[in-house]
Amino acid sequence: MEGGLKNQRAVIVGGGHNGLTAACYLAGAGLEVTVLERLDHTGGAAVSKEVFPGIDVRLSRYAYLVSLLPKKIIEDLGLSLELISRPVSSYTPNTLDGGQSGLLVERPVGANTYESFEQITGDAKEADRWVELYSEIEQVAQVLAPTLLEPLQPKGQLREMVIAKAGERIWQQMFEQPIGVTIKERLAHDLTRGVVATDALIGTFADLASPDLLANKCFLYHLVGNGTGEWLVPRGGMGAVTLALRNKALQRGVKIKTGVEVTGVQSDGNLATITSSDGEFDADWALLNYSTVDDFLATSKPSQPGAQMKVNMVLTSLPKLKSGIDPKIAFGGTFHMNESFDELASAYRAAESGSLPKPAPFETYCHTLADSSILGPRAKEQGLETLTLFGLHTPYELFETDPQAKNKLLEMYFDAFDSVCVGSFREHLALDANGQACVEVASPVDLEEDLRLPRGNIFQGDLSWPWAEPETPNGYQTGQWGVETTERNVLICGSRAKRGGAVSGVGGHNAAHALLSKI
Ligand SMILES: Cc1cc2nc3c(=O)[nH]c(=O)nc-3n(C[C@H](O)[C@H](O)[C@H](O)COP(=O)(O)OP(=O)(O)OC[C@H]3O[C@@H](n4cnc5c(N)ncnc54)[C@H](O)[C@@H]3O)c2cc1C
């Protein structure tokens, strides 16, 4: 068998973290593996970079937090990687009182959380409802997380497993009815409902009340990771995840060719020919880590457009808040702004009708509070902090029709900070070597240009249910891995695979296992 595998050649198109994951598994099994990456570096959306001239800070330029990367992949591959837990889950300034108060959620939930819920909602029971909801969700996650690395099961089987562990009610509420309806059933207050709702919207332009359940899928992926749904900070930034995978791949003898753009993949089912800027490659197997895999799908329907702004900033210090909360706590987890349930609904309505979202919902994350290793010596000495802002409900089309949309949104975000912070937020922005404020903005149009993400969809396409759906186009049969295509020897090994969205390595793992099961 080993000899047989050694004769097998696999070419992986795209050196994103998923392509590298597949490469590590396949090379470990004895295949001859080549990765072709069009950029001059690997990692795709999982990279770190010094973005601002003269500022020695390595920012997680696109993806920033890790939840869905299974411990099993880290252990299987022996990856040298540290993922840091944070004591704060989120803080949400209350925009109704101009940010004089705010909702704090600790991780795990403690006395301060209960006090904060009661202060904001005036309802001593709201925190209990919250705890009950998340404990049921965690039980669902414990059942589903391990299945992401296995061949697909029928929906009915997963349903039975989930109900046995977590009960019928949560199955119904997460998988059968719109998540917006569920959130309203389970929680009573606009602000607490909004914090939950954001997990159904990050990276997905969706109506929380829609029966298409697109938002439910997004919600699931934000809460299923490793059976806890916790989002962790990768020490050294997101580039450290890719570096660990790249190092492992090289150690296992994988050839990584950067600066090679693939222009075509053809296959007769046995031999694949990959055409590229560096000539033609023949292979027994082609694995596709890039987004435009449609040529190999029986049918395909267009995905939702990307609808998020990614803003990278470096600050001289964190702003103080009007509520008086310590900024290290407020910015220590996810800082939600304009994200109450009603605000999210109103922003969606505006964006859907072609206007800028009003109010403009966003959330921020401060890497340096959890991990200062991304700061160089000068930045450390200056006490710089990083802030990543993720804007919601900003669909691709907005930026096509209005060239000023990016600037307008940025101003809206800064004004929103000013409404809840002491003094001017803009004054906290560090200046680069050219005297420019350290702010880098990427709209969905920019993401399409930089990373070839179709219409800037951060997951390359719509997220999918984690079970076989043979009744839907490309929905996959029970027993398949959700990576198969119309050709036996061409497999999807990235975000476009079923269960593949996010920095998870799941697409890469599953493509490698599907391939190995065919030899
Ligand atoms: C702004 C942003 C923020 C995000 N935040 C998070 C987050 O915090 N946590 C999280 O889990 N996920 C996040 N995501 C999603 C996550 O980054 C992606 O789902 C993940 O990176 C997908 O990995 P991948 O390896 O499948 O594909 P990609 O990262 O898209 O990599 C594909 C690779 O293929 C290469 N390629 C494309 N076309 C060709 C070609 N023709 N020839 C050769 N090479 C080619 C690309 O250059 C790229 O390197 C975010 C994404 C974005 C864009």
The ligand as an ORCA input file, in Angstrom:
! r2SCAN-3c Opt
* xyz 0 1
  C     -11.747     39.604      6.179
  C     -11.925     38.182      6.607
  C     -12.038     37.882      7.955
  C     -12.232     36.569      8.362
  N     -12.249     36.294      9.701
  C     -12.235     35.004     10.088
  C     -11.963     34.680     11.444
  O     -11.688     35.536     12.289
  N     -11.971     33.365     11.785
  C     -12.226     32.366     10.880
  O     -12.249     31.197     11.258
  N     -12.447     32.657      9.584
  C     -12.425     33.941      9.170
  N     -12.556     34.240      7.843
  C     -12.794     33.145      6.888
  C     -11.529     32.361      6.628
  O     -10.438     33.221      6.522
  C     -11.654     31.544      5.342
  O     -12.815     30.757      5.389
  C     -10.418     30.660      5.198
  O      -9.246     31.443      5.135
  C     -10.532     29.809      3.962
  O      -9.333     29.111      3.807
  P      -8.996     28.360      2.478
  O      -7.647     27.793      2.638
  O     -10.095     27.420      2.145
  O      -9.061     29.466      1.330
  P      -8.311     30.844      1.145
  O      -7.804     31.365      2.427
  O      -9.242     31.687      0.349
  O      -7.050     30.455      0.251
  C      -7.170     30.137     -1.124
  C      -5.815     30.289     -1.751
  O      -5.898     29.962     -3.138
  C      -5.107     30.877     -3.871
  N      -5.592     30.904     -5.248
  C      -6.778     31.408     -5.701
  N      -6.869     31.262     -7.026
  C      -5.722     30.666     -7.418
  C      -5.222     30.253     -8.700
  N      -5.919     30.425     -9.822
  N      -3.997     29.674     -8.761
  C      -3.265     29.469     -7.647
  N      -3.705     29.846     -6.412
  C      -4.912     30.423     -6.305
  C      -5.338     32.180     -3.127
  O      -4.339     33.127     -3.424
  C      -5.298     31.708     -1.678
  O      -3.998     31.697     -1.165
  C     -12.335     35.537      7.409
  C     -12.185     35.829      6.064
  C     -11.971     37.134      5.652
  C     -11.802     37.429      4.199
*
